[in-house]
Amino acid sequence: MNKQKDMSLTFEQLISSIRHVHDQLAAQAGRAVNISLTLRNWTIGHYIHEYEQNGSDRAQYGERLLDRLAEQLQKSGLKRVESRELRRYRQFYQLYPQIRESVTPELNRLLLGGEFPLPTEKPPLSRIRLGRHGQPALCLQIPA
């Protein structure tokens, strides 16, 4: 015999339940967006760094690389890719190479569609752990 729990709610409980679900899932979505943007910015920084180190035609851009790159990316419809932002993305990659460990195999395959694969070496002081409810939490150990 199937006994269902009595779900008789008051109107106030209905409002409270909907509000609670909304707040919890909106917060979770915000965390997911933050993780995605962090990985996007870090990966863009990685690509810029690799191009500056190994790009076959990098000499022709020289000092104006970030300005030219920003101009072309903006023309292609991307936002928040001004040269100042690109410089920050590159710096972010250079300061936190440990983030590479937070990339899932699925995302790594997606990112490998670009010209520069993600680095495969793992810096010894970095680690990733799971946070509340099994969600990934970025946990970096930065050398002093």
N, C-alpha and C positions, 0 to 999 in steps of 0.2 A: 504494500500500500504506500502511496506517495503522499507524504505529508509536506505541504508547503508552509513556509513561515508566513505568519500573518503580516502583510505589508500595509496595513491601514495606517497611513500617515496623516498627520494634520497638515493644513496648508503651510504653516510655519516650518514644519519639518521638511516638507517638499522644497521650499525655498532654501532652507539651510543645506539640504543634501545636494541640490543643484549647484549652489554656491561653492560648497566644499569640493565637488568634482571639478568644477571650472577652475578654481584656484590651484588645485593640485596638478591638473594636467597643463594648465598655462605655465606654471613654474617649471614643470618637466620639459615642456617645449622650449622655454627660454634657455634652459641648461643645454639642450640638444643644439640649439642655434649657436650658443656661445662656443661649444666644442667644435662645431663645424666651421665657424668663422676663424677660430684659433688655428685649426688645421689648414684652412685655406690660406690664411696669411703666412703661416710658417712655410707652406709648400711654395707659394709665390716667392718668398724670400730665398728658398732653396734653389729654385729655378734661376733666379737672378744671380745668385752667388755662383752657381755652376757655369752659367753663361760667361760671367766676368772672368772666371778661371780658365775655361776651356772652349768657349765659343769660337768657331772657325772664323767668323767675320767680326769679332768683337773689336778689333783695332779700328775699324772704320767709324765706330760710334764713340769710343773713348769716353771723355768726361761727360758728354751729352747723352749717354746711354739711357739714364733714367728719364730724362726729359723726352727723348724720342719714344721710348717705350710707353710712357704715360700718354703721350699724344696718340699713338696708334691704338692703345687699349681703349681709350676714351672714344675714339672714332668707331671702334667695334661695339660700343654700347655699354661697356663696363663702367661701373661707378666706384668711387673711392680708390682710384688708381692714379692719383696725382703723383708727381715725382717724389714729393715729401712722404707720401704713404708708402710708395715702393721702397724708399730708403729705410723706412721703419720696418717693413716686412723683412728686408734683407738683414737688418740688424737683429730682429727678433730670431731669425733662423740662426744667425751666428752666435747669439747669446745662449740659445736653448736648443742645441742639437739633440738633447735627450727626448724631445717631443716625438722624434721618429718612432720610438717604441710604442707610442699610443695608437699608431696607425694599424687598423685591422687588416688582415690579408685581403679582404674584399676592397677596401679603400685603396690599399697599396696597388692592387691590379688596376683600379680606375686611374690612379695617379700615374701609373706607368705608361698610360697612353700619351703622356707628354714626351718631350725630347730628352728629359733628364730623369732617370729613375731615382727613387729615393735612396739615400745612402744605406748600405747594409751593415756597416760596423755599428756596434752598440757601445756607447760610452759607458764606462764601468760604474759610474755613480748614479745612474738614473734608474727609475723604476716606476711602474704604474700599478695602481691598486684599484679595487672596486669600492665604490662608495655606497651610500644608502641605497637600498632596493636593488643592488647588483648593477647600478649604473657606473660607467667608468668615471673615475676621479683622477684628474691629472695630479700626480704627486712627483715633483722634481726635487732631486737633491743636487744642489748647486755647489761646486767646490768653493771654499772660502778664499 
